[in-house]
Each structure stands twice: as structure tokens, then as C-alpha cells.
Amino acid sequence: MQTSSTKTSQLPLDLGDGLVLRRSRAEDAEALADFNAIIQSDEGADYPDEKVWWWTYDLMAKPHPTFQTSDFTVVEEAATGKIISSMNLIPQIWTYAGIPFKVGRPELVGTLPEYRNRGLVRRQFDIIHEWSAQYGDKVQAITGIPYHYRQFGYEMAMNLSGGRAGFPTHIPRLKEGESEPYLIRPATDADIPFISQLYITGCKRSMVACDWGDTLWSYELTGKSEKKSIGWKCV
């Protein structure tokens, strides 16, 4: 973990050139969602990523078991309040061979193209690293562009992603007179004990796992916003 030279007690911080670095507030929810949906889109500003919009909005607007509405850093134009760069820190508990430890997850890192190469992300990482130290995190883990985050003190450490997938064509056709032996339905809070036990059993396949308690499962199943079409506006 890098040693920070920027204390959080200094926030908001005047970065010069009319820019201010501060912590996020609850009223930033939609502006941050708009910003991240564009910045994180693989298709550019003309095709904002709705999944990222809802992810950001729910982190800010829906009570999350580990994340607070002040856990984003925001760089904005002082004169207009326009967000030009941002990132966050999501607290998690991981396990190593069953032993729990605290992990900080920097996520949703992005800067408007015209403001890049000014060291804005580095300044925010300084803040994030300090928060992580204050929270007692043992490590930090970040996903993103391979090798990019080495310049901020990170190293390639673990394989990312994995799992199983299926398609309708893999399902055998019923013979005449047969009925489906199994049904698929949306999970509910009543299913959490079963889901949790399955997850714990699956985690035994790996030396490292993320610890999910009932509160996180409940948030994942029923605590998020009902997804609706955004109706994009230019930002």
C-alpha cells in the first residue's frame, strides 16, 4: 500500500486550475451515476452504460451494508460543480483458507478525456489509500486495464473471473408426455440461508474468497433499485 501525503482532513482540497477534490454527498447520486455511465462505457458518450448507472446510483441512494455515501472521491469544477473525475472505495471482507481479513476495493475510476494526464487519479488514490489504512484493510484489490494500475502501486496477483454458463440449446427437449422436473424462479429473502450455504460450499474450491453474510445477500436480492429505462440526457 502506498503512503499518502494528502490527509483526508484537508478535504475539500483546492487542486488549482479551478478544480476541487472532495468527498461525495448523498445529493451527488444522479450526477455521479450520469458521469460513470458515460466514462465507464465501452461505446463512448453516445451509449452510456445503464448497468453502471444503476450500480453507482444504488451505492449512493440505497443503504448498502458496507458502503457509505461519502465513499466516493469527486473532483469537480469549482465554478460549475461539474464532475470531471471520480473513484470510490468499497469495503469488503475476504478469507484466506477460511481466515477473514479486511479488503479495500477501489472501483469506478474515471476522468473526462480533456482532464486526463494531470495527476487527478493519483491524487484520489492518495486519499483512497489513506481511507483504506484507517479502515484497517490488510490489502487492496482492483480490477481494470491490465498493468495500468501498477503506476499507483498495484501488481498483478490473481486470476479474474470464472464460472459456468449455459444456453437454452443445452437443455434437453422433453419427450412427449414428460413434464419439467425443475422450475426456475427469482430468488427471494426466504432463499438466503440456502444460497448462503451453497456459496460457502463453493468457496471451498478456492484458497481466497469474498465473505458474504445474509445482509449482503439481502441487499443483492431485494435492496437495489428496480431497474428502469434511464431516458438519457446530455451531461
Beta strands, then each sheet from edge to edge (+ up, - down):
strand 1: 13-16
strand 2: 19-23
strand 3: 72-77
strand 4: 83-96
strand 5: 99-111
strand 6: 139-140
strand 7: 208-210
sheet 1: 1+ 2- 3+ 4- 5+ 6+
sheet 2: 1+ 2- 3+ 4- 7+
end
